[in-house]
């Protein structure tokens, strides 16, 4: 009797602790209470029988069959409770294994994606030779700036040289223009000479008329001279008209050249500044891109490290599964032992219990917990 | 003997000013007593490419005759930027 109650007292907290550890506090408490009650019933029964034995002081049978019969439903009840615990443990193991498999797959995929992302980032930024390309980029930008500045300078120089040539032309045309009035003045002199000649011829004609027949020949000469003076006056007029025309055309030409030579150049300065600021922006942008790339890369490294840690952590699911299997088989064994506990009398019970205890001891020795490590840090397992 | 002559330039130094400018400068270049020509840019707010052309032409002529010191004086803001952009500091002394 004592032995059984002692066994119950030991088993009860042990089972409770095991189930608490497995995260089944209710089941643990229930089992512990069940076993405690069982032990109390046994103790009371024992007490009653000893009292009876003292009163009657008869026979070797201290226990009657009706009370012993109480033991069987109790152990049946305990066995079925243990059976339920066993089933729960198995279900926990299955669920955990499934969850671990799912998580492992997800993390493997995450790891692959993170690898791919890292590769892509490297490709986008031409990361393969970062140090080299940084130098190269800077050089390229500087060359670009230099070339643009040179092109602009050359353009400005060409424009100014063209302007200088145009201004030279304008000056030369001006000189021609300045020469024109003197020609006009010369023509006016010629005009005057012609009119004087005309007057002279007129006087000669008058004198010739006065001379009568003797002067007839002279009159013809005077007429010719007058005609010549008229013709020269006509020429002079034509030339002056031409000069007028030329003067007008020279004015038009000067204006035209002026239009070509006079270009607004302030826009060149604006565009030069624009190009410079664009280049500054490009340089700043490329430097910022590099910074972001470095940040992205370090983030990716941390991400990969986390994924690896997670995968490593998941491997302890295997250890837990083995713990669960071990506990389940222990419970199964206890259950079987309880079911085998059918007794006719106290002596039988005592013997039976000793046998069962021995069996349990042997069973424990045979079936060692396959997992020795208790925490994640202690068990350093390689990746799958 | 160092005789410097100042040429005052207008607010808008462009093509319309070319006759005045070339007259003044040509007479200065022919002046033997004149050692240096000082162009006063302090009033100039705007100048176009023809003005730059006139300045370059003046420098070219000066190289051919006289070899006087050419000075640009008191150029400000945009005018100064344009003169520098046109690399006139190679031909003129900036003051």
Interface residues (C-beta under 8 A of the other chain):
Chain A: X153 X156 X157 X159 X160 X161 X162 X163 X164 X165 X166 X167 X168 X170 X171 X174 X258 X261 X262 X263 X264 X265 X266 X268 X269 X272
Chain B: X14 X15 X18 X19 X22 X46 X47 X48 X49 X50 X52 X53 X54 X56 X57 X60 X78 X81 X82 X85 X86 X87
